[in-house]
């Protein structure tokens, strides 16, 4: 065995892992596998390369090479066919060197990885033992020594890892995405406002920071059921926020008790009463801050009240539907009346008579008529 502690640069993503132990050579009669390192510590979400070289007799031809973590009854599961690694593994094998690349590391990827090659000789399979132990860790910021002041919180933060690499490490701290100057230790003490978020990373590996910690934000309240609430029914109030570390919640009723117990994200009325009607709000609080929500109003009705309300609504809808019909009917009748009156006022066509008729010339009358006229005149003279 040869001692060689070294770092391994990740693939295209730029993430980095740490090789913490020594390389190992396993050889027997010209057969052998040499791993770059037997222990690797990597950060969750990063990319890792695990490499080895292998040897075999000159009269042997290699037919297959692969990496595995699982074996059962002499059957070895190639990582390329393992569903847990689907789309995340790649081999680069040439010139008796083979490198396994695993992207988007998960904590469940922590395992012992072994290389196996198969030749054209009977029983010519060879496994490099003991393999490479990979430990995937996630950096985490822990909040300690909190002092809550009027408009901000003073706290000491620590950058922790589920796997502690051998040797001293240098850390980098970020506040609201900006690097904090002159702080390279695992601890960071500062003052943080309600909107601040803080994360840490290993120096020269800033592309793989820890999840940020921050006070509660995006606080909201809701009630279920959201429809009409009837006395005696079950009602749940829910207070939600985005916070890291997770927030603690407390519910309050305006003009009522100082707080509702038990204090939790959800507050349940198993049998709500009309006296529970009112405005409710909640608070969310963690080590880095405290926020208060807006209010939500709850109106509790009696069981029969809903029927009366529905009847009133139905009656109102009927009246609203009849009003246009009534208006239309009145307008139609008025229009017919106006048309009838207009017909009565039209002028009647009359025959025109001459008030001063012109009689024809008496000479034109018949002899009998003329005689009658003469007799009349004579009678007038006698008189």
Residue pairs with C-beta under 8 A, 6 or more apart in sequence:
1 22
1 23
1 24
1 25
2 22
2 23
2 25
3 22
4 22
4 23
4 36
4 37
5 19
5 20
5 21
5 22
5 37
6 19
6 36
6 37
7 16
7 17
7 18
7 19
8 16
8 17
8 18
8 19
8 36
8 37
8 40
8 48
8 49
8 51
9 16
9 49
10 16
10 17
10 46
10 47
10 48
10 49
11 47
11 49
11 101
11 103
12 47
13 46
13 47
13 103
13 207
14 207
15 43
15 45
15 46
15 47
15 205
15 207
15 208
16 43
16 46
16 204
16 205
16 208
17 40
17 41
17 42
17 43
17 46
17 47
17 48
17 49
18 40
18 41
18 42
18 165
19 36
19 37
19 39
19 40
20 37
20 39
20 40
20 41
20 165
20 166
21 37
21 38
21 39
22 37
22 38
23 34
23 35
23 36
23 37
23 38
24 34
24 35
24 38
24 130
25 32
25 33
25 34
26 32
26 33
26 34
26 128
26 129
27 55
29 57
30 55
30 56
30 57
30 58
31 55
31 56
31 57
31 126
32 54
32 55
32 128
33 52
33 53
33 54
33 55
33 115
33 126
33 127
33 128
33 129
34 52
34 53
34 54
34 128
35 50
35 51
35 52
35 115
35 128
35 131
35 132
36 50
36 51
36 52
36 132
37 132
38 130
38 131
38 132
38 133
39 132
39 133
39 135
40 48
40 50
40 132
40 133
40 134
40 135
41 135
41 137
41 163
41 165
42 48
42 105
42 134
42 135
42 136
42 137
43 105
43 136
43 137
43 138
43 139
43 202
43 205
43 208
44 105
44 106
44 107
44 136
44 137
44 138
45 104
45 105
45 138
45 208
46 105
46 208
47 101
47 102
47 103
47 104
47 105
48 101
48 102
48 105
48 134
49 99
49 100
49 101
50 67
50 99
50 100
50 101
50 102
50 113
50 132
50 134
51 97
51 98
51 99
51 100
52 97
52 98
52 99
52 115
52 128
52 132
53 96
53 97
53 98
54 65
54 96
54 97
54 98
54 115
54 117
54 126
54 128
55 96
56 62
56 117
56 119
56 126
60 119
60 120
60 121
60 124
61 119
61 120
62 117
62 118
62 119
63 118
63 119
63 120
64 117
64 118
65 91
65 93
65 98
65 115
65 116
65 117
65 118
66 76
66 78
66 79
66 80
66 91
66 115
66 116
67 78
67 79
67 89
67 91
67 98
67 100
67 113
67 114
67 115
67 116
68 76
68 77
68 78
68 79
68 113
68 114
68 116
69 77
69 79
69 82
69 111
69 112
69 113
69 114
70 76
70 77
70 82
71 77
76 116
79 85
79 89
79 100
80 89
80 91
84 108
85 102
85 109
88 102
88 103
88 104
89 100
89 101
89 102
89 103
90 100
90 101
90 103
91 98
91 99
91 100
91 101
92 98
92 99
92 101
93 99
98 115
98 117
100 113
100 115
102 109
102 134
105 136
106 136
107 136
107 137
107 138
107 162
108 136
109 134
109 136
110 134
110 135
110 136
111 133
111 134
112 130
112 131
112 132
112 133
112 134
113 131
113 132
113 133
113 134
114 127
114 128
114 129
114 130
114 131
114 132
115 127
115 128
115 131
116 125
116 126
116 127
116 128
117 125
117 126
118 124
118 125
118 126
119 125
119 126
135 163
136 163
137 161
137 162
137 163
138 161
138 162
138 210
138 211
139 159
139 160
139 161
139 200
139 201
139 202
139 208
139 209
139 210
140 159
140 160
140 161
140 162
140 210
140 211
141 157
141 158
141 159
141 160
141 198
141 199
141 200
141 210
141 211
141 212
141 213
142 157
142 158
142 159
142 160
143 155
143 156
143 157
143 213
143 245
143 286
143 287
143 288
144 155
144 156
144 157
144 158
145 155
145 156
145 189
146 153
146 154
146 155
146 287
146 288
147 153
147 154
147 155
148 154
148 290
149 191
151 193
152 191
152 192
152 193
153 191
153 192
153 193
153 215
153 287
153 288
153 289
154 189
154 190
154 191
154 192
155 189
155 190
155 192
155 287
155 288
156 187
156 188
156 189
157 173
157 187
157 188
157 189
157 190
157 198
157 200
157 213
158 186
158 187
158 188
159 171
159 173
159 186
159 187
159 188
159 200
159 210
160 186
169 186
169 202
169 203
170 184
170 202
170 203
171 183
171 184
171 185
171 186
171 200
171 201
171 202
171 203
172 179
172 180
172 183
172 184
172 200
172 201
172 202
172 203
172 206
173 179
173 180
173 183
173 188
173 198
173 199
173 200
174 180
174 198
174 199
174 200
174 201
174 206
174 209
174 212
175 190
175 192
175 196
175 197
175 198
176 195
176 196
176 197
179 206
180 188
180 190
184 203
186 200
188 198
188 200
190 198
192 198
192 215
192 288
192 289
193 289
194 215
194 216
194 217
194 289
194 291
195 214
195 215
195 217
196 214
196 215
196 288
197 212
197 213
197 214
198 212
198 213
198 214
199 209
199 210
199 211
199 212
199 213
200 209
200 210
201 207
201 208
201 209
201 210
202 208
211 244
212 244
213 244
213 245
213 288
214 243
214 244
214 288
214 289
215 243
215 286
215 288
215 289
215 290
215 291
216 241
216 242
216 243
216 247
216 284
216 285
216 286
216 289
216 290
216 291
217 241
217 242
217 243
217 291
218 240
218 241
218 242
219 239
219 240
219 241
219 282
219 284
219 291
219 292
219 293
220 239
220 240
220 241
220 293
221 237
221 238
221 239
221 240
221 280
221 281
221 282
221 293
221 294
221 295
221 296
222 237
222 238
222 240
222 296
223 229
223 235
223 236
223 237
223 238
223 296
223 298
224 235
224 236
224 238
225 233
225 235
228 301
228 306
229 235
229 272
229 298
229 299
229 300
229 301
230 300
230 301
230 302
230 303
230 306
231 272
231 273
231 274
231 300
231 301
231 302
231 303
232 271
232 272
232 273
232 303
233 271
233 272
234 268
234 269
234 270
234 271
234 272
235 268
235 269
235 272
235 298
236 266
236 267
236 268
236 269
237 251
237 266
237 267
237 268
237 280
237 282
237 296
238 265
238 266
239 249
239 251
239 265
239 266
239 282
239 283
239 284
239 293
240 265
241 247
241 249
241 284
241 291
243 284
243 286
244 286
245 286
245 287
245 288
246 286
247 284
247 285
247 286
248 263
248 284
248 285
248 286
249 263
249 264
249 265
249 282
249 283
249 284
249 285
250 259
250 260
250 263
250 282
250 283
250 285
251 259
251 260
251 263
251 267
251 280
251 281
251 282
252 258
252 259
252 260
252 280
252 281
252 282
252 283
253 260
253 278
253 279
253 280
254 278
254 279
254 280
254 281
254 295
255 278
255 279
256 278
260 267
269 276
272 298
272 300
273 300
274 300
274 301
274 302
276 298
276 300
277 298
277 299
277 300
278 297
278 298
279 295
279 296
279 297
279 298
280 295
280 296
280 297
280 298
281 292
281 293
281 294
281 295
281 296
282 292
282 293
283 290
283 291
283 292
283 293
284 290
284 291
284 293
285 291
301 309
362 370
362 373
365 373
